[in-house]
Amino acid sequence: MKNKFSTGFLIGSLATLGAVAATIVTFKKAYIDPVETKVDEINENRRKAIRKSRAAHQF
C-alpha cells in the first residue's frame, strides 16, 4: 500500500509540475512575446522618424 501511494504521489507531482510549466510557456508565448515585439516595432519606428526628421533639416 505504501509503495502505491509513493508512486502515485510522485506521478501526480510530476504531472502537476508539467502542467504548471506548460501554462507558463503558453502565457509567455501568448502575452509576453507579442508585447515585446510591439515595443521593438515602436522603438524602430521612433528611430526612423528621428532619422528622417534630422535628415530633412540638414543645411
Backbone as a printed PyTorch tensor [residue, N CA C, xyz], in Angstrom:
tensor([[[  0.8190,  -1.1960,   0.0000],
         [  0.0000,   0.0000,   0.0000],
         [  0.8650,   1.2620,   0.0000]],

        [[  1.9460,   1.2210,   0.7760],
         [  2.8070,   2.3910,   0.8690],
         [  3.5020,   2.6640,  -0.4650]],

        [[  3.8960,   1.6130,  -1.1780],
         [  4.5730,   1.7680,  -2.4560],
         [  3.6310,   2.3790,  -3.4900]],

        [[  2.3700,   1.9940,  -3.4900],
         [  1.4120,   2.5620,  -4.4340],
         [  1.1930,   4.0510,  -4.1550]],

        [[  1.1410,   4.3990,  -2.8690],
         [  0.9630,   5.8080,  -2.5160],
         [  2.1530,   6.6380,  -2.9830]],

        [[  3.3580,   6.1290,  -2.7370],
         [  4.5670,   6.8570,  -3.1330],
         [  4.6250,   7.0360,  -4.6470]],

        [[  4.3090,   5.9780,  -5.3800],
         [  4.3300,   6.0480,  -6.8410],
         [  3.2790,   7.0350,  -7.3440]],

        [[  2.0950,   6.9460,  -6.7900],
         [  1.0250,   7.8620,  -7.1920],
         [  1.3520,   9.3030,  -6.8690]],

        [[  1.9260,   9.5150,  -5.6960],
         [  2.3010,  10.8730,  -5.2940],
         [  3.3680,  11.4330,  -6.2280]],

        [[  4.3470,  10.6110,  -6.5840],
         [  5.4170,  11.0450,  -7.4790],
         [  4.8660,  11.3710,  -8.8660]],

        [[  4.0390,  10.5040,  -9.3970],
         [  3.4500,  10.7350, -10.7210],
         [  2.5520,  11.9770, -10.7000]],

        [[  1.7720,  12.1390,  -9.6520],
         [  0.9140,  13.3240,  -9.5350],
         [  1.7160,  14.6060,  -9.4330]],

        [[  2.7960,  14.5580,  -8.6820],
         [  3.6580,  15.7410,  -8.5520],
         [  4.2870,  16.1070,  -9.8890]],

        [[  4.7740,  15.1100, -10.6110],
         [  5.3760,  15.3720, -11.9140],
         [  4.3450,  15.9130, -12.9060]],

        [[  3.1410,  15.3730, -12.8660],
         [  2.0890,  15.8510, -13.7620],
         [  1.7280,  17.2970, -13.4410]],

        [[  1.6610,  17.6230, -12.1660],
         [  1.3490,  18.9950, -11.7640],
         [  2.4490,  19.9600, -12.1990]],

        [[  3.6930,  19.5660, -11.9960],
         [  4.8090,  20.4160, -12.4230],
         [  4.8170,  20.5960, -13.9380]],

        [[  4.4930,  19.5390, -14.6590],
         [  4.4180,  19.6430, -16.1180],
         [  3.3190,  20.5850, -16.5650]],

        [[  2.1700,  20.5130, -15.8870],
         [  1.0550,  21.3950, -16.2350],
         [  1.4090,  22.8550, -15.9420]],

        [[  2.0710,  23.0990, -14.8360],
         [  2.4780,  24.4650, -14.4880],
         [  3.4920,  24.9860, -15.5110]],

        [[  4.4470,  24.1530, -15.8900],
         [  5.4480,  24.5710, -16.8770],
         [  4.7850,  24.8750, -18.2180]],

        [[  3.8410,  24.0440, -18.6300],
         [  3.1420,  24.2790, -19.8940],
         [  2.3370,  25.5730, -19.8440]],

        [[  1.7340,  25.8570, -18.7130],
         [  0.9700,  27.0890, -18.5570],
         [  1.8780,  28.3090, -18.6570]],

        [[  3.0270,  28.2360, -18.0330],
         [  3.9660,  29.3650, -18.0720],
         [  4.4630,  29.6050, -19.4980]],

        [[  4.8080,  28.5370, -20.1980],
         [  5.2870,  28.6820, -21.5680],
         [  4.1980,  29.2520, -22.4680]],

        [[  2.9710,  28.7670, -22.3080],
         [  1.8540,  29.2590, -23.1070],
         [  1.5910,  30.7320, -22.8210]],

        [[  1.6120,  31.1260, -21.5630],
         [  1.3970,  32.5280, -21.1950],
         [  2.4730,  33.4100, -21.8160]],

        [[  3.7260,  32.9520, -21.7630],
         [  4.8190,  33.7370, -22.3330],
         [  4.6380,  33.9230, -23.8330]],

        [[  4.2890,  32.8570, -24.5260],
         [  4.1260,  32.9480, -25.9770],
         [  2.8970,  33.7580, -26.3670]],

        [[  1.8490,  33.7080, -25.5620],
         [  0.6010,  34.3800, -25.9170],
         [  0.5840,  35.8550, -25.5280]],

        [[  1.2350,  36.2300, -24.4440],
         [  1.1330,  37.6010, -23.9500],
         [  2.4480,  38.3590, -23.9260]],

        [[  3.4960,  37.7560, -23.4320],
         [  4.7410,  38.4950, -23.2320],
         [  5.4740,  38.7300, -24.5470]],

        [[  5.6330,  37.6960, -25.3710],
         [  6.3510,  37.8530, -26.6380],
         [  5.6960,  38.8670, -27.5740]],

        [[  4.3660,  38.8540, -27.7690],
         [  3.7680,  39.8730, -28.6450],
         [  3.9690,  41.3000, -28.1270]],

        [[  3.9350,  41.4910, -26.8190],
         [  4.1420,  42.8260, -26.2550],
         [  5.5680,  43.2830, -26.5240]],

        [[  6.5320,  42.3860, -26.3200],
         [  7.9240,  42.7530, -26.5790],
         [  8.1390,  43.0580, -28.0580]],

        [[  7.4970,  42.3020, -28.9360],
         [  7.6090,  42.5470, -30.3690],
         [  7.0390,  43.9140, -30.7210]],

        [[  5.8960,  44.2620, -30.1540],
         [  5.2620,  45.5500, -30.4170],
         [  6.1380,  46.6930, -29.9150]],

        [[  6.7400,  46.5290, -28.7570],
         [  7.6250,  47.5650, -28.2160],
         [  8.8300,  47.7530, -29.1370]],

        [[  9.3830,  46.6500, -29.6360],
         [ 10.5150,  46.7460, -30.5700],
         [ 10.1110,  47.4780, -31.8530]],

        [[  8.9170,  47.1940, -32.3690],
         [  8.4340,  47.8710, -33.5740],
         [  8.2560,  49.3640, -33.3260]],

        [[  7.7090,  49.7190, -32.1910],
         [  7.5060,  51.1330, -31.8550],
         [  8.8560,  51.8530, -31.7560]],

        [[  9.8130,  51.2210, -31.0970],
         [ 11.1390,  51.8340, -30.9710],
         [ 11.8170,  51.9900, -32.3270]],

        [[ 11.6710,  50.9960, -33.1870],
         [ 12.2540,  51.0780, -34.5320],
         [ 11.6160,  52.2160, -35.3230]],

        [[ 10.3090,  52.3450, -35.2540],
         [  9.6210,  53.4350, -35.9580],
         [ 10.0400,  54.7940, -35.4000]],

        [[ 10.2350,  54.8790, -34.1100],
         [ 10.6750,  56.1290, -33.4970],
         [ 12.0630,  56.5040, -34.0030]],

        [[ 12.9660,  55.5150, -34.0790],
         [ 14.3140,  55.7860, -34.5880],
         [ 14.2730,  56.2460, -36.0410]],

        [[ 13.4290,  55.6090, -36.8410],
         [ 13.3020,  56.0090, -38.2520],
         [ 12.7820,  57.4380, -38.3620]],

        [[ 11.7960,  57.7840, -37.5510],
         [ 11.2250,  59.1290, -37.5960],
         [ 12.2530,  60.1730, -37.1780]],

        [[ 13.0310,  59.8760, -36.1670],
         [ 14.0660,  60.8190, -35.7270],
         [ 15.1060,  61.0000, -36.8260]],

        [[ 15.5090,  59.8940, -37.4710],
         [ 16.4790,  59.9890, -38.5640],
         [ 15.9480,  60.8420, -39.7110]],

        [[ 14.7110,  60.6040, -40.0890],
         [ 14.1090,  61.3880, -41.1710],
         [ 14.0130,  62.8540, -40.7950]],

        [[ 13.6210,  63.1190, -39.5600],
         [ 13.4790,  64.4910, -39.0970],
         [ 14.8160,  65.2300, -39.1600]],

        [[ 15.8400,  64.5780, -38.6860],
         [ 17.1610,  65.2250, -38.6800],
         [ 17.7250,  65.3430, -40.0920]],

        [[ 17.4660,  64.3960, -40.9550],
         [ 17.9680,  64.4500, -42.3280],
         [ 17.2540,  65.5500, -43.1150]],

        [[ 16.0080,  65.8060, -42.8260],
         [ 15.2560,  66.8270, -43.5420],
         [ 15.7040,  68.2340, -43.1740]],

        [[ 16.3240,  68.3970, -42.0360],
         [ 16.7180,  69.7300, -41.5810],
         [ 18.2150,  69.9560, -41.6640]],

        [[ 18.8880,  69.1870, -42.4990],
         [ 20.3320,  69.3950, -42.6790],
         [ 20.5590,  70.5670, -43.6410]],

        [[ 21.5610,  71.3610, -43.3650],
         [ 21.8520,  72.5120, -44.2200],
         [ 23.0220,  72.2410, -45.0940]]])
